């Protein structure tokens, strides 16, 4: 962006009017401004305004000195106030031009564009203002494009997240189905328990019967031994 205007008004005045007129202070302010001593220049312009609060040159250069010190909020206010102090189209155009510059520094792009347009309404031939207006409009378009790209990126990220959620959900379903199939296969491998045959005896029952038979055989042998001694024949089979 091109540098803002520095509107230096130098008036010739007589020695008798020096004590009354602010031009001497304005001239000192201009000298320090040209030496890049913007804070000192500001003080001279403020003193000049104390002598004549309607001095347009002092007000304009004060706004410039404030802008140069990067106090953009203050310079914006001062440039706006200048518009009420003049009806001259060139002075209005220059004030609007510098107001646009200050607003650009505050990142108030739409307001800056409007200020440049107002400057051109008062001075349509001002090439510097045309340049700054084109710059501000291009800057705005770039911002809008970046914002649109960010929105598109957000939407793309949302779509990707949804797709990832679908994939995760599908994987969960497949895993659950696989686990169910594995459980079914394990159950099918297990041999079903057969119902117990009522005529089939357990090992414990067979052992008890065997012990009883052995006991009976022992008792029988003992009886045989006794009867043998007595000469009596015993029935071995049971009677029905």
Order of alpha helices (4+ residues) and beta strands (2+ residues): alpha-alpha-alpha-alpha-alpha-alpha-alpha-alpha
